[in-house]
Amino acid sequence: MIIDAHVHLGEDVVFDEVNTEEELIKYYDEFDIDGGIIQPFIPRPYLEDHRKIHDRIAKFCKEQWPRKKFFGMASINPHFYPEDYYDEAKRCVKDLGFVALKITPIAHACHPSSKDAYYVYEVCRDLKVPLMIHTGNGIPFADPTSVYKGAADHPDVPVILAHAGSESFNQQARILAAKLDNVFLEPSWCGTNAVKHMIEEVGCDKILFSSDNFDQIPVELAKYRQIIKNEDDLEKVMWKNAVRIFDLKL
Ligand SMILES: [Zn+2]
C-alpha cells in the first residue's frame, strides 16, 4: 500500500501551476499509488474560490472511492475573518470528511507562529485534525524554526512539516521533529542524504512519503526504497504513518 500525504488539485494563482483529475489518476495508476491526501493549489483569496476547490476535491475523492483511497486537506487563507475561516474549516472536516488543514507561509503571507496562525492551531484542536505547514522555499516565514513556537505551544495538535524544510533547511526540520513529539516530517524534494539523516535522528515513525508534484512521484519512491531496507520501516513511511497521524479510515 502507498498513500501520498501531499498532492494538489486545481489552479494555483501564486505559482501558476495546474493539476487536473485526469493527470492525477494517470500518474497514480502508472506508479501504483493507492491513494493520497489531496489539497488545493492556492486559489484566489476569496471564500467562494476556496469553497469551490474544496468541493471539487471532495467530489473527486468520492468518485474514486474505493478504487483509490483519496482524502481531502483544506487550505484556507488564515487572514480571512476568523468566523469565515472556522466555518469553511468545519464544513470541510465535518461535511466533506477532510482530514487536515494547511498553511503555506509564502502563498498565504502567514508566519506560522503569528496570531492568525495561532487561530488555525485552535481550529485544528477544535476539529481534531493535524496541521500541515509548508517549509523550505519562502524563508524566513517558511524556515522550520518559524514553526517552533506555534508547534511547541500546541502539543496536542500534530504538525506535519511539508518538504521537511526542503534541502536547505532540513537541519532545522530535523531538530524540531526530534525535540517536539507533535512534529512530523514530509520530506518531498529533499535529497536522499537529507532523508537518511532524518531517519537516523527522528526515526521512521515520524516520516511520511509524499510527492507534492506528479512528476516527482518516481523520484520520491526511489529515494525511500534506496535508503530504507527494512520492510516494516518502509511500510510505515509509505502509508502506515499517514493512516495513524491523519486518522484515515481505510
Ligand atoms: Zn505542495
Boltz pocket constraint, residues with backbone or C-beta under 6 A from the ligand:
constraints:
  - pocket:
      binder: B
      contacts: [[A, 6], [A, 8], [A, 212]]
      max_distance: 6.0
